[in-house]
Amino acid sequence: VPLTNTTAAPGLEHFDPANGDCLFWTEGAVQFRYARMFAEGSAIPERDTALQWPDGIEPRRDLCLLMERSVGALHRRLAYLFGRPPFHAWAAYAPHVVSALAVPAAYLAALAAWEGVAAALLASALYAFSLATIARSIGSFGHEDFALPFLFLAAAFLLRTVRGAMWRFDGPLAA
């Protein structure tokens, strides 16, 4: 399924499937720039004065480039499966595909917190369909969209560990 049609960023008037200029702004533009560099196989500069003049920044030291590296590398390796979309169309989808993984991760976190399938389903449905979840990610290229599945999974593992330790605790404070 080619990603080169106008549905790549539905509802965004400024999206042009043939031209990625001005698609992202502020920090999204910075993250998009580095992701595109990874996708093209370009070297990330040690000091980037194009980003901050005249001093520049040291991207590898000052920025977390995990999302950018992941999105760029996935484009390089998997774009052929989707009809080789231009990178800006790929970048309009990729963080949101990963962000969608936050729904099952939220389910696991809720399951670990309340140990009930109904409560976990309700919590993950409320997360999935809340306006705050949807509105903040449409048309963005942000780290939080990429990070949420990992944060929810970490919370689930922490809660499972704590609950498991509580059930096995037989020290002086055990009830």
C-alpha positions in Angstrom: 0.0 0.0 0.0 1.7 3.2 -1.1 1.9 6.0 1.5 2.1 8.7 -1.1 -1.5 9.8 -1.2 -3.0 12.7 0.7 -4.2 10.5 3.5 -0.8 10.4 5.1 -1.7 13.3 7.3 -5.5 13.5 7.1 -7.0 16.9 7.9 -3.8 18.8 7.6 -4.2 21.4 4.8 -0.4 21.9 4.6 0.4 18.3 3.8 1.6 17.8 0.3 2.5 14.2 -0.6 5.1 15.4 -3.1 6.7 18.1 -1.0 7.8 17.9 2.7 8.7 21.5 3.1 7.2 23.1 6.2 5.4 19.9 7.2 6.8 20.1 10.8 7.7 23.1 12.9 9.6 23.9 16.2 11.0 20.8 17.8 9.2 18.5 15.3 11.2 20.1 12.5 14.5 19.5 14.4 13.6 15.9 15.0 12.4 15.5 11.4 15.7 17.0 10.2 17.8 14.4 12.1 15.5 11.5 11.2 15.9 12.5 7.5 19.6 12.5 7.9 19.5 9.0 9.3 17.2 7.9 6.5 19.6 9.3 3.9 22.6 7.8 5.6 24.1 11.2 6.2 26.5 11.8 9.0 25.1 13.7 12.0 27.5 16.7 12.5 29.5 16.8 15.7 28.5 20.5 16.1 25.4 21.6 14.2 25.5 25.4 13.6 22.6 25.1 11.1 20.4 24.3 14.1 21.7 27.1 16.4 23.8 29.9 15.1 26.6 30.8 15.8 27.4 28.4 18.7 25.7 25.3 17.4 24.7 22.3 19.4 26.3 18.9 19.8 23.3 16.7 18.7 24.8 13.4 19.9 25.5 14.9 23.3 22.6 17.3 23.7 19.7 15.5 22.1 18.1 12.1 22.4 18.1 10.7 18.9 16.5 7.3 19.4 13.3 8.2 17.7 15.0 9.9 14.8 17.4 7.0 14.4 14.6 4.5 14.5 12.3 6.3 12.0 15.2 6.9 9.6 16.5 3.4 9.8 13.1 1.9 9.4 12.5 4.0 6.3 15.9 2.8 4.8 15.1 -0.8 5.5 11.3 -1.1 5.0 10.2 1.7 2.7 10.2 -0.7 -0.3 7.4 -2.7 1.3 5.2 0.4 1.1 6.0 1.6 -2.4 9.0 3.7 -1.4 7.1 6.7 0.0 9.0 10.0 0.3 10.5 10.3 3.7 8.2 13.1 4.9 5.1 10.9 4.2 6.9 8.1 6.1 7.6 10.5 9.0 4.0 11.5 9.1 3.0 7.9 9.9 5.9 6.3 11.8 5.7 7.9 15.2 1.9 7.3 15.2 2.2 3.7 14.4 4.6 3.3 17.3 2.3 5.5 19.4 -0.6 3.1 18.7 1.4 0.4 20.5 0.7 2.5 23.7 -2.8 1.2 23.8 -1.9 -2.5 24.4 0.9 -1.2 26.7 -1.7 0.8 28.6 -3.8 -2.3 28.9 -0.8 -4.2 30.4 -0.1 -1.4 32.8 -3.7 -1.2 33.9 -3.9 -5.0 34.2 -0.8 -4.9 36.5 -2.3 -2.1 38.5 -5.8 -3.4 39.1 -5.4 -7.1 38.2 -8.8 -7.1 36.4 -9.4 -7.6 32.7 -12.5 -5.3 32.7 -10.6 -2.5 34.4 -7.7 -2.9 32.1 -9.9 -2.8 29.0 -11.7 0.3 30.3 -8.5 2.1 31.1 -6.9 1.3 27.7 -10.1 2.2 25.9 -10.3 5.5 27.7 -6.7 6.2 26.8 -7.1 5.2 23.2 -10.2 7.3 22.6 -9.5 10.3 24.7 -9.3 13.7 22.9 -6.0 14.5 24.7 -4.4 11.3 23.2 -5.6 12.0 19.7 -5.3 15.8 19.5 -1.7 16.1 20.7 -0.3 13.7 18.1 -2.1 14.7 14.9 0.5 16.3 12.6 3.3 16.2 15.1 6.7 14.4 15.1 7.2 14.3 18.9 9.2 12.2 21.2 6.3 11.6 23.6 4.3 9.8 20.9 7.3 7.5 20.4 8.1 7.1 24.1 4.6 6.3 25.5 4.5 2.6 24.7 7.9 2.2 26.4 6.8 4.2 29.4 3.6 2.2 29.8 5.5 -1.1 29.5 8.0 0.0 32.1 5.1 0.9 34.4 3.5 -2.5 33.8 6.8 -4.3 34.6 7.3 -2.2 37.7 3.8 -2.8 39.0 4.1 -6.6 38.3 7.4 -6.7 40.1 6.1 -4.7 43.1 2.9 -6.8 43.3 4.9 -10.0 43.0 7.3 -8.9 45.8 4.3 -7.9 48.0 2.7 -11.3 47.7 6.0 -13.1 48.6 7.0 -10.7 51.4 7.0 -12.6 54.7 9.2 -10.2 56.8 8.2 -8.4 60.0 5.8 -6.1 58.2 3.8 -8.8 56.6 0.1 -8.7 57.4 
